[in-house]
Amino acid sequence: MIISTTESTSHYDHLEKMSVQELLTNINHEDKTVPHAVEKAIPQLEALVTQIVARMKQGGRLFYIGAGTSGRLGVVDASECPPTYGVPFDWVIGLMAGGDTAIRQAVENAEDDSNQAWEDLQTYQISELDSLVGLAASGRTPYVIGGLEKARAAGILTGCVVCNLGSAVAAAAEFPVEIVVGPEFVTGSTRMKSGTAQKLALNMISTSVMIQLGRVQGNKMVDMQMTNYKLVDRAIRMVRDQIDVTEDQARTLLEQHGSVRLAVAAGRHL
């Protein structure tokens, strides 16, 4: 039996005998290797993002599917796009095996159903303009494989982020991203380095897509939702950085127009 990279034995042993300092130091040492692994996958990420952007400019949406840690990371990334970039909640959608219940509590055998992802996607009437990215550290999750295969057969753009080479998930995707981070500190615990790699990749995908779609000006989140005092203060500073107004004037413009982008545009005509 061939052992996949994500299941291979840790470089460390007798973890229970390590001091807290040794544990933290050794975990950190392993974590430092992750960005280098992600860097090697930039060409694959570029190919995937380019295709996603082209479809979203035509009105398509971005879907993530996954199970366990991978699924949760997709849900988190999708849920952060509307407040960060002011986009509709159905622009980026994260789905995971077992549904919303599985975000907090594992749902037994949910990831082993190869038909469920496609059924979940039908709720959103996924179409050829949409893009589907499967997330699976192992690269062998039936929920993800089945979803990608059915989506690809239906003419939908498919990509994935996996942490093993030559996986079934990568074979099912038209634009695979393979980020091999090596053995986990705790053998097989893919919520660690593999999860970090997937999080970094998702940051890169969604951020690059949103910038390409014009949701950032300069380096500012000009369409962010101002849902708390911290974000209101940030928005006021952003407005004042761009136009010559007082703090009170900036606040009024934001209250009237609802975003930094619109407040600045209106302020320039005062």
C-alpha positions in Angstrom: 0.0 0.0 0.0 1.4 3.4 -1.0 1.3 6.0 1.7 0.3 9.5 0.5 2.5 12.5 1.5 -0.2 13.9 3.8 -0.3 10.6 5.6 3.4 10.0 5.8 5.2 9.8 9.2 6.1 13.0 11.0 9.8 14.0 11.0 9.4 14.1 14.8 8.6 11.4 17.4 7.9 11.1 21.1 5.9 14.3 20.9 4.5 13.7 24.4 8.0 13.9 25.9 8.7 17.4 24.4 8.4 20.5 26.5 6.0 23.2 25.5 8.9 25.3 24.1 10.1 22.3 22.1 6.6 21.7 20.7 6.0 25.3 19.7 9.5 25.6 18.2 9.2 22.4 16.2 5.6 23.2 14.9 6.9 26.7 13.9 9.8 25.1 12.1 7.5 23.0 10.1 5.1 25.9 9.4 8.0 27.9 7.9 8.2 25.4 5.0 4.6 26.1 3.8 5.0 29.4 2.0 7.8 27.9 -0.1 5.6 25.0 -1.1 2.8 27.5 -2.1 5.3 29.5 -4.1 6.0 26.5 -6.3 2.3 26.4 -7.2 2.0 30.0 -8.3 1.9 29.0 -12.0 -1.0 26.7 -11.3 -2.7 29.3 -9.3 -2.3 31.9 -12.0 -3.9 29.6 -14.6 -6.8 28.9 -12.3 -7.4 32.6 -11.3 -7.2 33.8 -14.9 -10.0 31.4 -15.9 -12.1 32.3 -12.9 -11.8 36.0 -13.5 -12.8 35.7 -17.2 -16.0 33.9 -16.2 -16.9 36.2 -13.3 -16.6 39.2 -15.6 -19.4 37.6 -17.6 -21.6 37.2 -14.5 -20.3 33.9 -13.3 -19.9 32.9 -9.6 -17.1 31.1 -7.7 -18.0 27.9 -5.7 -15.8 26.0 -3.2 -16.6 22.4 -2.2 -14.7 20.4 0.5 -15.0 18.3 3.6 -13.6 18.7 7.1 -10.9 21.3 7.5 -10.7 21.9 3.8 -14.5 22.5 3.6 -14.4 24.9 6.5 -11.6 26.9 5.0 -13.7 27.3 1.8 -16.7 28.5 3.8 -14.6 31.0 5.7 -13.0 32.4 2.5 -16.4 32.7 0.8 -18.1 34.3 3.8 -15.4 37.0 4.1 -15.7 38.3 0.5 -19.0 40.3 1.0 -17.8 42.3 4.0 -14.3 42.8 2.6 -15.2 43.7 -1.0 -18.9 44.7 -0.8 -19.9 42.0 -3.2 -23.2 40.1 -3.2 -23.4 37.0 -0.9 -23.9 34.8 -4.0 -20.7 35.8 -5.8 -18.5 33.4 -3.8 -20.2 30.4 -2.2 -18.6 27.8 0.1 -20.2 24.3 0.5 -19.0 21.5 2.6 -19.9 17.9 3.1 -22.6 17.6 5.8 -23.9 21.1 5.3 -23.7 24.0 7.7 -23.9 21.6 10.7 -20.5 20.2 9.7 -18.9 23.6 10.1 -18.9 23.1 13.9 -19.4 19.3 14.3 -18.3 16.5 12.1 -21.1 14.7 10.2 -20.4 11.0 10.0 -19.7 9.7 6.5 -20.8 12.9 4.8 -17.6 13.2 2.7 -17.9 9.6 1.4 -21.0 10.5 -0.7 -19.8 11.1 -4.3 -23.2 12.4 -5.4 -23.9 14.9 -2.7 -21.7 17.8 -3.8 -23.5 17.9 -7.2 -26.9 17.8 -5.5 -25.8 20.6 -3.1 -24.7 22.7 -6.1 -28.1 22.3 -7.8 -29.6 24.4 -5.1 -27.7 27.3 -6.6 -28.4 26.4 -10.2 -24.7 26.2 -11.1 -24.1 26.9 -14.8 -21.4 27.1 -17.4 -20.4 30.6 -16.4 -19.6 29.5 -12.9 -16.3 28.1 -11.5 -15.9 25.3 -9.0 -12.8 24.8 -6.9 -12.5 21.5 -5.0 -10.6 21.6 -1.7 -9.1 18.3 -0.4 -5.8 18.0 1.4 -5.7 14.3 0.7 -6.9 14.6 -2.9 -9.2 11.6 -2.5 -12.4 12.9 -0.9 -15.4 11.3 -2.8 -17.6 14.3 -2.1 -15.1 16.6 -3.9 -14.2 14.1 -6.7 -17.9 13.5 -7.6 -18.7 17.2 -7.6 -15.8 18.1 -9.8 -16.4 15.2 -12.3 -20.1 16.1 -12.7 -19.3 19.8 -13.0 -16.6 19.3 -15.6 -18.9 17.0 -17.6 -21.5 19.8 -17.5 -19.0 22.3 -19.0 -18.3 24.2 -15.8 -14.7 25.4 -15.1 -13.1 23.2 -12.4 -10.1 23.7 -10.3 -8.8 22.3 -7.0 -6.3 22.7 -4.2 -4.7 19.5 -2.9 -1.6 18.6 -1.0 -0.7 15.3 -2.7 0.7 14.8 -6.2 -1.2 12.7 -8.7 -4.5 12.6 -6.8 -8.0 11.7 -8.0 -9.2 15.2 -7.1 -6.5 16.7 -9.3 -7.4 14.3 -12.1 -11.0 15.4 -11.9 -10.1 19.1 -12.2 -9.2 21.0 -15.3 -7.0 23.4 -13.4 -5.4 21.6 -10.5 -3.3 23.3 -7.9 -1.0 20.8 -6.0 0.8 22.2 -2.9 2.9 19.5 -1.3 4.0 20.4 2.2 5.3 17.1 3.4 4.5 15.2 6.6 2.5 16.9 9.3 4.0 17.5 12.7 1.3 15.2 14.1 1.2 12.4 11.5 -1.8 12.8 9.3 -3.2 15.9 11.0 -3.8 17.8 7.8 -5.5 20.7 9.6 -1.9 21.9 10.3 0.5 22.4 7.3 -1.9 21.3 4.7 -4.6 23.5 6.1 -2.3 26.4 6.2 -1.3 25.9 2.6 -4.9 25.8 1.6 -5.7 28.9 3.5 -2.8 30.7 1.8 -4.0 29.5 -1.6 -7.5 30.6 -0.9 -6.3 34.0 0.2 -4.4 34.3 -3.1 -7.3 33.1 -5.2 -10.1 35.3 -3.8 -8.0 38.4 -3.3 -6.6 38.2 -6.8 -10.0 37.6 -8.3 -11.6 40.6 -6.4 -8.7 42.9 -7.4 -9.1 41.9 -11.0 -12.8 42.5 -10.8 -12.1 46.1 -9.7 -13.1 45.7 -6.0 -9.9 47.4 -4.8 -8.6 50.9 -5.6 -4.9 51.5 -5.0 -4.5 49.2 -2.1 -7.8 50.0 -0.3 -11.0 48.0 0.3 -13.2 50.8 -1.1 -16.3 48.7 -1.2 -16.0 47.1 2.2 -19.1 46.9 4.4 -18.9 49.2 7.4 -20.3 46.8 10.0 -18.6 48.0 13.2 -16.8 51.1 14.7 -13.4 49.9 13.6 -14.4 49.7 10.0 -16.2 53.0 10.1 -13.0 54.6 11.4 -11.0 52.9 8.7 -13.4 54.1 6.1 -13.2 57.7 7.4 -9.4 57.6 7.1 -9.7 56.2 3.6 -12.0 59.0 2.5 -9.8 61.7 4.0 -6.7 60.2 2.4 -8.3 60.8 -1.0 -10.2 64.0 -0.7 -9.8 67.2 1.5 -12.7 66.9 4.0 -13.0 67.0 7.7 -13.7 63.9 9.8 -17.3 64.9 10.2 -17.7 65.6 6.5 -16.2 62.2 5.7 -18.6 60.5 8.1 -21.6 62.2 6.6 -20.5 61.3 3.1 -20.2 57.6 4.2 -23.6 57.7 5.8 -25.2 59.1 2.7 -23.5 56.9 0.1 -22.7 53.7 1.9 -19.1 53.0 0.7 -15.7 54.6 0.5 -15.8 54.5 -3.3 -19.1 56.4 -3.6 -18.3 58.8 -0.7 -15.1 59.8 -2.4 -16.8 60.2 -5.8 -19.5 62.4 -4.2 -17.0 64.4 -2.2 -15.0 65.4 -5.2 -18.1 67.2 -6.5 -18.7 69.2 -3.3 
